[in-house]
Amino acid sequence: MAENAQSNDPRTQAERQFSVQRVYVKDASFESPNAPDIFRGEWKPKHELNVSTKVNRIQEDLYEVVLSVTVSAQLGEKTAFIVEVQQAGIFGISGFAEQEMGAMVGAYCPNLLFPYAREVVSDLVSKGSFPQLVLQHVNFDALFAQHQQEAMQRAAGDAAEPPSQH
């Protein structure tokens, strides 16, 4: 009960700070290894999307979060294009508990960065002379929760294994 009272304390809420300092493209690349031949076929690609995040603590209460987005389009056995974007942001974050900090940099910040990355991907694909590609929203909250659960299962599995004898 003390935890609930503490988390509802207005002073604790007031001490929480979050600010977006900067949002920027850290890296971007577009490849169309089979152009111009790829333009001759019927356009019914299979898309694959991969996302990941990386967090760098710049200084106390200041974090760089990098959202990496990779999209590839395949037409049969041929690669139509590969787009890689690293969308980054610098965020001021303070006053959050350790568990909350994980969710802030692992889910909240990527949710803020994704629309920027989606725009860069769409622009690069269009400039490569392919039909517009609009990425659907990614649920970073669910991905973060899944990652946390997998980490807990790995930790429980490691604790259950007897120490190896040499």
TIBAVO-810433 format. One record per residue: x, y, z of N, C-alpha, C in turn; residue in three letters. Coordinates in pm, whole numbers, always signed. Last residue first. Example, Ala and Ser with C-alpha at 12.3 -4.5 7.8 and 13.67 -1.06 7.14 Angstrom:
2
+--------+--------+--------+--------+--------+--------+--------+--------+--------+--------+
!   n_xx !   n_yy !   n_zz !  ca_xx !  ca_yy !  ca_zz !   c_xx !   c_yy !   c_zz ! residu !
+--------+--------+--------+--------+--------+--------+--------+--------+--------+--------+
!  +1285 !   -225 !   +708 !  +1367 !   -106 !   +714 !  +1290 !     +3 !   +787 !    SER !
!  +1319 !   -569 !   +780 !  +1230 !   -450 !   +780 !  +1320 !   -330 !   +780 !    ALA !
+--------+--------+--------+--------+--------+--------+--------+--------+--------+--------+
END
This chain:
166
+--------+--------+--------+--------+--------+--------+--------+--------+--------+--------+
!   n_xx !   n_yy !   n_zz !  ca_xx !  ca_yy !  ca_zz !   c_xx !   c_yy !   c_zz ! residu !
+--------+--------+--------+--------+--------+--------+--------+--------+--------+--------+
!  +3318 !  -2847 !  -1374 !  +3434 !  -2857 !  -1464 !  +3532 !  -2955 !  -1410 !    HIS !
!  +2970 !  -2833 !  -1382 !  +3090 !  -2876 !  -1310 !  +3202 !  -2895 !  -1410 !    GLN !
!  +2731 !  -2570 !  -1391 !  +2806 !  -2675 !  -1459 !  +2932 !  -2706 !  -1379 !    SER !
!  +2454 !  -2530 !  -1173 !  +2584 !  -2484 !  -1220 !  +2660 !  -2600 !  -1284 !    PRO !
!  +2128 !  -2603 !  -1304 !  +2234 !  -2623 !  -1204 !  +2367 !  -2575 !  -1260 !    PRO !
!  +1881 !  -2369 !  -1399 !  +1986 !  -2462 !  -1443 !  +2089 !  -2478 !  -1332 !    GLU !
!  +1723 !  -2171 !  -1295 !  +1681 !  -2309 !  -1273 !  +1788 !  -2410 !  -1313 !    ALA !
!  +1837 !  -1936 !  -1381 !  +1838 !  -1963 !  -1237 !  +1804 !  -2109 !  -1209 !    ALA !
!  +1781 !  -1949 !  -1654 !  +1921 !  -1950 !  -1609 !  +1931 !  -1985 !  -1462 !    ASP !
!  +1503 !  -1929 !  -1645 !  +1565 !  -2050 !  -1699 !  +1710 !  -2061 !  -1655 !    GLY !
!  +1473 !  -1671 !  -1548 !  +1420 !  -1782 !  -1470 !  +1482 !  -1914 !  -1516 !    ALA !
!  +1589 !  -1531 !  -1760 !  +1648 !  -1521 !  -1627 !  +1601 !  -1636 !  -1539 !    ALA !
!  +1409 !  -1595 !  -1965 !  +1551 !  -1634 !  -1977 !  +1617 !  -1633 !  -1840 !    ARG !
!  +1179 !  -1476 !  -1860 !  +1182 !  -1621 !  -1881 !  +1325 !  -1671 !  -1894 !    GLN !
!  +1256 !  -1207 !  -1865 !  +1224 !  -1271 !  -1736 !  +1228 !  -1423 !  -1749 !    MET !
!  +1285 !  -1171 !  -2141 !  +1402 !  -1153 !  -2054 !  +1379 !  -1219 !  -1919 !    ALA !
!  +1021 !  -1208 !  -2223 !  +1125 !  -1301 !  -2269 !  +1249 !  -1292 !  -2181 !    GLU !
!   +905 !   -984 !  -2100 !   +862 !  -1118 !  -2061 !   +966 !  -1222 !  -2103 !    GLN !
!  +1033 !   -775 !  -2237 !  +1048 !   -788 !  -2092 !  +1013 !   -929 !  -2046 !    GLN !
!   +938 !   -823 !  -2497 !  +1082 !   -829 !  -2470 !  +1108 !   -847 !  -2320 !    HIS !
!   +665 !   -774 !  -2457 !   +710 !   -907 !  -2501 !   +859 !   -926 !  -2470 !    GLN !
!   +675 !   -503 !  -2392 !   +623 !   -599 !  -2294 !   +667 !   -741 !  -2329 !    ALA !
!   +774 !   -402 !  -2636 !   +851 !   -385 !  -2513 !   +807 !   -485 !  -2408 !    PHE !
!   +563 !   -469 !  -2808 !   +697 !   -524 !  -2831 !   +783 !   -515 !  -2706 !    LEU !
!   +357 !   -314 !  -2694 !   +346 !   -461 !  -2694 !   +482 !   -526 !  -2718 !    ALA !
!   +464 !    -59 !  -2743 !   +429 !    -98 !  -2606 !   +422 !   -251 !  -2597 !    ASP !
!   +485 !    -47 !  -3016 !   +609 !    -60 !  -2940 !   +582 !    -95 !  -2794 !    PHE !
!   +322 !   -139 !  -3269 !   +286 !   -127 !  -3128 !   +411 !   -152 !  -3043 !    ASN !
!   +342 !    +47 !  -3562 !   +403 !    -61 !  -3485 !   +369 !    -37 !  -3338 !    VAL !
!   +128 !   +128 !  -3835 !   +178 !   +158 !  -3700 !   +235 !    +31 !  -3635 !    HIS !
!   +243 !    +56 !  -4167 !   +141 !    +54 !  -4063 !   +207 !    +80 !  -3928 !    GLN !
!   +396 !   +256 !  -4414 !   +409 !   +155 !  -4309 !   +296 !   +168 !  -4208 !    LEU !
!   +335 !   +299 !  -4737 !   +298 !   +358 !  -4608 !   +302 !   +246 !  -4505 !    VAL !
!   +485 !   +357 !  -5033 !   +478 !   +257 !  -4927 !   +448 !   +330 !  -4797 !    LEU !
!   +414 !   +424 !  -5372 !   +421 !   +471 !  -5234 !   +406 !   +354 !  -5136 !    GLN !
!   +603 !   +240 !  -5618 !   +477 !   +292 !  -5563 !   +493 !   +328 !  -5415 !    PRO !
!   +935 !   +361 !  -5702 !   +842 !   +254 !  -5666 !   +713 !   +316 !  -5616 !    PHE !
!  +1145 !   +535 !  -5744 !  +1050 !   +511 !  -5853 !   +960 !   +390 !  -5829 !    SER !
!  +1287 !   +617 !  -5532 !  +1343 !   +504 !  -5605 !  +1253 !   +460 !  -5719 !    GLY !
!  +1121 !   +799 !  -5421 !  +1232 !   +852 !  -5500 !  +1305 !   +742 !  -5576 !    LYS !
!   +958 !   +619 !  -5278 !   +902 !   +698 !  -5390 !  +1013 !   +752 !  -5480 !    SER !
!  +1143 !   +531 !  -5087 !  +1081 !   +435 !  -5178 !  +1025 !   +508 !  -5300 !    VAL !
!  +1199 !   +772 !  -4954 !  +1305 !   +701 !  -5023 !  +1248 !   +601 !  -5124 !    LEU !
!   +944 !   +839 !  -4845 !  +1012 !   +929 !  -4939 !  +1118 !   +855 !  -5020 !    ASP !
!   +898 !   +619 !  -4673 !   +806 !   +648 !  -4783 !   +872 !   +736 !  -4889 !    SER !
!  +1112 !   +652 !  -4490 !  +1099 !   +530 !  -4570 !  +1012 !   +557 !  -4693 !    VAL !
!  +1044 !   +902 !  -4381 !  +1170 !   +887 !  -4453 !  +1164 !   +763 !  -4542 !    VAL !
!   +797 !   +837 !  -4259 !   +803 !   +939 !  -4363 !   +931 !   +925 !  -4446 !    GLU !
!   +878 !   +650 !  -4067 !   +782 !   +610 !  -4172 !   +787 !   +709 !  -4289 !    ARG !
!  +1032 !   +812 !  -3900 !  +1096 !   +705 !  -3977 !  +1007 !   +661 !  -4092 !    ALA !
!   +826 !   +970 !  -3793 !   +936 !  +1033 !  -3867 !  +1005 !   +929 !  -3956 !    TYR !
!   +669 !   +777 !  -3660 !   +612 !   +854 !  -3772 !   +719 !   +924 !  -3857 !    PRO !
!   +864 !   +679 !  -3459 !   +819 !   +598 !  -3573 !   +756 !   +680 !  -3686 !    PHE !
!   +917 !   +838 !  -3237 !  +1009 !   +842 !  -3351 !   +952 !   +775 !  -3477 !    LEU !
!   +719 !   +778 !  -3049 !   +732 !   +916 !  -3098 !   +816 !   +923 !  -3226 !    LEU !
!   +772 !   +507 !  -3007 !   +640 !   +547 !  -3058 !   +644 !   +690 !  -3113 !    ASN !
!  +1031 !   +527 !  -2892 !  +1014 !   +471 !  -3027 !   +878 !   +504 !  -3089 !    PRO !
!   +945 !   +647 !  -2640 !  +1029 !   +721 !  -2736 !  +1021 !   +660 !  -2877 !    CYS !
!   +787 !   +432 !  -2530 !   +733 !   +567 !  -2551 !   +814 !   +645 !  -2656 !    TYR !
!   +966 !   +201 !  -2530 !   +835 !   +202 !  -2596 !   +788 !   +344 !  -2629 !    ALA !
!  +1216 !   +238 !  -2414 !  +1192 !   +119 !  -2495 !  +1061 !   +117 !  -2569 !    GLY !
!  +1213 !   +466 !  -2261 !  +1309 !   +460 !  -2371 !  +1284 !   +340 !  -2464 !    VAL !
!   +987 !   +402 !  -2094 !  +1000 !   +532 !  -2162 !  +1093 !   +522 !  -2283 !    MET !
!  +1039 !   +149 !  -1992 !   +923 !   +168 !  -2080 !   +932 !   +300 !  -2156 !    ALA !
!  +1264 !   +212 !  -1836 !  +1272 !   +112 !  -1942 !  +1159 !   +128 !  -2042 !    GLY !
!  +1149 !   +391 !  -1656 !  +1251 !   +439 !  -1751 !  +1265 !   +342 !  -1867 !    MET !
!   +992 !   +222 !  -1503 !   +927 !   +320 !  -1590 !  +1024 !   +374 !  -1694 !    GLU !
!  +1192 !    +88 !  -1364 !  +1104 !    +12 !  -1453 !  +1032 !   +106 !  -1551 !    GLN !
!  +1304 !   +306 !  -1217 !  +1383 !   +230 !  -1312 !  +1296 !   +154 !  -1412 !    GLU !
!  +1084 !   +595 !  -1208 !  +1142 !   +475 !  -1148 !  +1213 !   +395 !  -1257 !    ALA !
!  +1162 !   +929 !  -1311 !  +1088 !   +804 !  -1329 !  +1160 !   +691 !  -1258 !    PHE !
!  +1312 !  +1161 !  -1311 !  +1208 !  +1145 !  -1210 !  +1125 !  +1019 !  -1222 !    GLY !
!  +1362 !  +1241 !  -1660 !  +1405 !  +1232 !  -1520 !  +1285 !  +1211 !  -1430 !    SER !
!  +1484 !  +1294 !  -1979 !  +1393 !  +1211 !  -1899 !  +1447 !  +1204 !  -1757 !    ILE !
!  +1512 !  +1433 !  -2286 !  +1539 !  +1461 !  -2146 !  +1436 !  +1385 !  -2063 !    GLY !
!  +1626 !  +1283 !  -2582 !  +1515 !  +1304 !  -2488 !  +1568 !  +1333 !  -2349 !    PHE !
!  +1683 !  +1284 !  -2916 !  +1747 !  +1310 !  -2787 !  +1635 !  +1354 !  -2693 !    ILE !
!  +1638 !  +1037 !  -3167 !  +1590 !  +1150 !  -3090 !  +1671 !  +1163 !  -2963 !    GLY !
!  +1652 !   +900 !  -3499 !  +1698 !   +917 !  -3361 !  +1634 !  +1039 !  -3297 !    ALA !
!  +1625 !   +649 !  -3728 !  +1562 !   +773 !  -3683 !  +1595 !   +788 !  -3535 !    GLN !
!  +1772 !   +495 !  -3971 !  +1793 !   +510 !  -3827 !  +1741 !   +648 !  -3790 !    GLN !
!  +1663 !   +287 !  -4227 !  +1657 !   +421 !  -4168 !  +1686 !   +409 !  -4019 !    VAL !
!  +1687 !   +124 !  -4529 !  +1729 !   +121 !  -4389 !  +1732 !   +265 !  -4338 !    GLU !
!  +1535 !    -62 !  -4778 !  +1546 !    +71 !  -4717 !  +1586 !    +51 !  -4571 !    VAL !
!  +1566 !   -231 !  -5075 !  +1593 !   -241 !  -4931 !  +1610 !    -97 !  -4881 !    ILE !
!  +1377 !   -364 !  -5351 !  +1448 !   -259 !  -5279 !  +1469 !   -299 !  -5134 !    PHE !
!  +1349 !   -613 !  -5484 !  +1311 !   -487 !  -5550 !  +1385 !   -371 !  -5484 !    ALA !
!  +1517 !   -907 !  -5523 !  +1496 !   -796 !  -5430 !  +1464 !   -671 !  -5510 !    THR !
!  +1375 !  -1205 !  -5655 !  +1453 !  -1082 !  -5673 !  +1415 !   -976 !  -5569 !    LYS !
!  +1208 !  -1417 !  -5643 !  +1342 !  -1435 !  -5587 !  +1426 !  -1308 !  -5590 !    GLU !
!   +922 !  -1230 !  -5616 !   +974 !  -1365 !  -5638 !  +1106 !  -1381 !  -5567 !    GLY !
!  +1020 !   -945 !  -5514 !   +934 !   -991 !  -5624 !   +988 !  -1128 !  -5664 !    LEU !
!  +1038 !   -793 !  -5198 !  +1080 !   -903 !  -5285 !   +974 !   -926 !  -5392 !    GLN !
!  +1155 !   -532 !  -5010 !  +1047 !   -575 !  -5098 !  +1103 !   -679 !  -5193 !    ALA !
!  +1225 !   -438 !  -4672 !  +1266 !   -494 !  -4800 !  +1143 !   -537 !  -4877 !    SER !
!  +1316 !   -211 !  -4427 !  +1206 !   -261 !  -4509 !  +1265 !   -316 !  -4637 !    VAL !
!  +1410 !   -134 !  -4106 !  +1455 !   -192 !  -4232 !  +1334 !   -250 !  -4302 !    THR !
!  +1478 !   +102 !  -3866 !  +1371 !    +43 !  -3946 !  +1432 !     -6 !  -4076 !    VAL !
!  +1576 !   +184 !  -3546 !  +1621 !   +134 !  -3675 !  +1505 !    +63 !  -3743 !    SER !
!  +1585 !   +448 !  -3336 !  +1491 !   +351 !  -3391 !  +1543 !   +312 !  -3529 !    LEU !
!  +1763 !   +547 !  -3066 !  +1773 !   +527 !  -3210 !  +1679 !   +415 !  -3250 !    VAL !
!  +1779 !   +789 !  -2825 !  +1709 !   +667 !  -2862 !  +1714 !   +660 !  -3014 !    VAL !
!  +1982 !   +935 !  -2592 !  +1960 !   +923 !  -2735 !  +1893 !   +789 !  -2758 !    GLU !
!  +1905 !  +1116 !  -2296 !  +1918 !   +988 !  -2365 !  +1900 !  +1006 !  -2515 !    TYR !
!  +1966 !  +1255 !  -1988 !  +1962 !  +1285 !  -2131 !  +1997 !  +1158 !  -2209 !    LEU !
!  +2011 !  +1209 !  -1716 !  +1879 !  +1256 !  -1758 !  +1868 !  +1293 !  -1905 !    ASP !
!  +2355 !  +1244 !  -1752 !  +2245 !  +1220 !  -1658 !  +2118 !  +1286 !  -1710 !    GLU !
!  +2416 !  +1181 !  -2102 !  +2456 !  +1232 !  -1971 !  +2339 !  +1207 !  -1878 !    GLN !
!  +2348 !   +981 !  -2283 !  +2441 !  +1087 !  -2321 !  +2502 !  +1150 !  -2196 !    ILE !
!  +2289 !   +653 !  -2321 !  +2279 !   +758 !  -2220 !  +2389 !   +860 !  -2251 !    ARG !
!  +2127 !   +514 !  -2588 !  +2258 !   +561 !  -2542 !  +2233 !   +671 !  -2439 !    ASN !
!  +1951 !   +242 !  -2712 !  +1948 !   +357 !  -2621 !  +2091 !   +388 !  -2577 !    VAL !
!  +1786 !   +121 !  -2994 !  +1911 !   +126 !  -2919 !  +1906 !   +253 !  -2835 !    LYS !
!  +1552 !    -99 !  -3148 !  +1587 !    +26 !  -3083 !  +1719 !    +10 !  -3008 !    THR !
!  +1413 !   -218 !  -3458 !  +1488 !   -238 !  -3334 !  +1519 !   -100 !  -3276 !    SER !
!  +1221 !   -388 !  -3705 !  +1247 !   -269 !  -3624 !  +1329 !   -309 !  -3501 !    VAL !
!  +1148 !   -489 !  -4032 !  +1219 !   -519 !  -3908 !  +1245 !   -388 !  -3836 !    ASN !
!   +931 !   -612 !  -4275 !   +965 !   -499 !  -4189 !  +1035 !   -550 !  -4064 !    LEU !
!   +889 !   -701 !  -4608 !   +932 !   -746 !  -4476 !   +978 !   -623 !  -4399 !    GLU !
!   +658 !   -762 !  -4872 !   +735 !   -670 !  -4788 !   +772 !   -737 !  -4656 !    HIS !
!   +638 !   -879 !  -5187 !   +625 !   -926 !  -5049 !   +717 !   -834 !  -4967 !    LYS !
!   +471 !   -713 !  -5463 !   +585 !   -750 !  -5379 !   +543 !   -812 !  -5246 !    PRO !
!   +369 !   -690 !  -5740 !   +300 !   -756 !  -5629 !   +408 !   -806 !  -5533 !    LYS !
!   +383 !   -558 !  -6029 !   +420 !   -512 !  -5895 !   +328 !   -573 !  -5790 !    TRP !
!   +524 !   -739 !  -6296 !   +402 !   -698 !  -6228 !   +438 !   -666 !  -6083 !    GLU !
!   +839 !   -611 !  -6435 !   +744 !   -712 !  -6388 !   +619 !   -652 !  -6325 !    GLY !
!  +1006 !   -396 !  -6487 !   +934 !   -459 !  -6598 !   +824 !   -554 !  -6553 !    ARG !
!  +1158 !   -314 !  -6275 !  +1043 !   -232 !  -6311 !   +956 !   -295 !  -6420 !    PHE !
!  +1380 !   -475 !  -6258 !  +1271 !   -502 !  -6163 !  +1144 !   -424 !  -6199 !    ILE !
!  +1571 !   -369 !  -6432 !  +1493 !   -487 !  -6473 !  +1371 !   -510 !  -6384 !    ASP !
!  +1736 !   -164 !  -6353 !  +1601 !   -129 !  -6393 !  +1513 !   -250 !  -6429 !    PRO !
!  +1739 !   -296 !  -6024 !  +1688 !   -194 !  -6116 !  +1782 !   -189 !  -6236 !    ALA !
!  +1826 !   -468 !  -5829 !  +1783 !   -526 !  -5956 !  +1718 !   -426 !  -6050 !    ASN !
!  +1888 !   -322 !  -5598 !  +1993 !   -398 !  -5666 !  +1953 !   -455 !  -5802 !    PRO !
!  +1835 !    -54 !  -5466 !  +1750 !   -125 !  -5560 !  +1843 !   -207 !  -5649 !    SER !
!  +1854 !    +91 !  -5148 !  +1919 !     +9 !  -5251 !  +1811 !    -54 !  -5337 !    GLU !
!  +1907 !   +353 !  -4931 !  +1812 !   +291 !  -5022 !  +1892 !   +215 !  -5126 !    PHE !
!  +1954 !   +467 !  -4595 !  +2005 !   +414 !  -4721 !  +1892 !   +349 !  -4799 !    SER !
!  +2046 !   +678 !  -4327 !  +1942 !   +631 !  -4418 !  +2008 !   +578 !  -4544 !    ALA !
!  +2092 !   +792 !  -3994 !  +2145 !   +721 !  -4110 !  +2027 !   +678 !  -4196 !    ASP !
!  +1963 !   +975 !  -3833 !  +2102 !   +944 !  -3803 !  +2168 !   +876 !  -3923 !    LYS !
!  +1746 !  +1231 !  -3847 !  +1782 !  +1110 !  -3920 !  +1930 !  +1088 !  -3895 !    VAL !
!  +1610 !  +1354 !  -3533 !  +1693 !  +1364 !  -3653 !  +1713 !  +1227 !  -3718 !    TYR !
!  +1496 !  +1565 !  -3282 !  +1463 !  +1447 !  -3361 !  +1539 !  +1460 !  -3493 !    VAL !
!  +1557 !  +1688 !  -2952 !  +1588 !  +1690 !  -3095 !  +1543 !  +1559 !  -3157 !    ARG !
!  +1431 !  +1687 !  -2704 !  +1534 !  +1787 !  -2731 !  +1558 !  +1803 !  -2881 !    GLN !
!  +1141 !  +1643 !  -2548 !  +1205 !  +1606 !  -2674 !  +1303 !  +1719 !  -2705 !    VAL !
!  +1112 !  +1557 !  -2204 !  +1116 !  +1657 !  -2311 !  +1186 !  +1600 !  -2433 !    SER !
!   +984 !  +1501 !  -1889 !  +1009 !  +1441 !  -2020 !  +1008 !  +1553 !  -2123 !    PHE !
!   +997 !  +1445 !  -1542 !  +1021 !  +1538 !  -1652 !  +1046 !  +1458 !  -1780 !    GLN !
!   +862 !  +1424 !  -1226 !   +881 !  +1356 !  -1354 !   +893 !  +1460 !  -1466 !    ARG !
!   +790 !  +1574 !  -1012 !   +933 !  +1556 !  -1035 !   +961 !  +1487 !  -1168 !    GLU !
!   +516 !  +1555 !  -1000 !   +574 !  +1682 !  -1043 !   +722 !  +1668 !  -1075 !    ALA !
!   +483 !  +1297 !   -895 !   +436 !  +1326 !  -1030 !   +502 !  +1454 !  -1084 !    GLN !
!   +587 !  +1341 !   -640 !   +653 !  +1245 !   -728 !   +613 !  +1273 !   -872 !    THR !
!   +400 !  +1524 !   -540 !   +540 !  +1565 !   -551 !   +615 !  +1473 !   -646 !    ARG !
!   +162 !  +1379 !   -529 !   +177 !  +1484 !   -630 !   +321 !  +1530 !   -647 !    PRO !
!   +157 !  +1032 !   -500 !   +204 !  +1154 !   -435 !   +227 !  +1262 !   -541 !    ASP !
!   +109 !   +793 !   -610 !     +5 !   +895 !   -628 !    +43 !  +1028 !   -563 !    ASN !
!   +324 !   +641 !   -532 !   +312 !   +670 !   -674 !   +205 !   +775 !   -702 !    SER !
!   +275 !   +621 !   -255 !   +392 !   +693 !   -302 !   +378 !   +731 !   -449 !    GLN !
!    +50 !   +466 !   -245 !    +44 !   +601 !   -190 !   +160 !   +684 !   -245 !    ALA !
!   +155 !   +232 !   -355 !    +46 !   +302 !   -421 !    +37 !   +446 !   -374 !    ASN !
!   +350 !   +166 !   -163 !   +391 !   +192 !   -301 !   +282 !   +270 !   -374 !    GLU !
!   +200 !   +117 !    +62 !   +288 !   +233 !    +64 !   +333 !   +268 !    -78 !    ALA !
!    +81 !   -119 !     +0 !     +0 !     +0 !     +0 !    +86 !   +125 !     +0 !    MET !
+--------+--------+--------+--------+--------+--------+--------+--------+--------+--------+
END
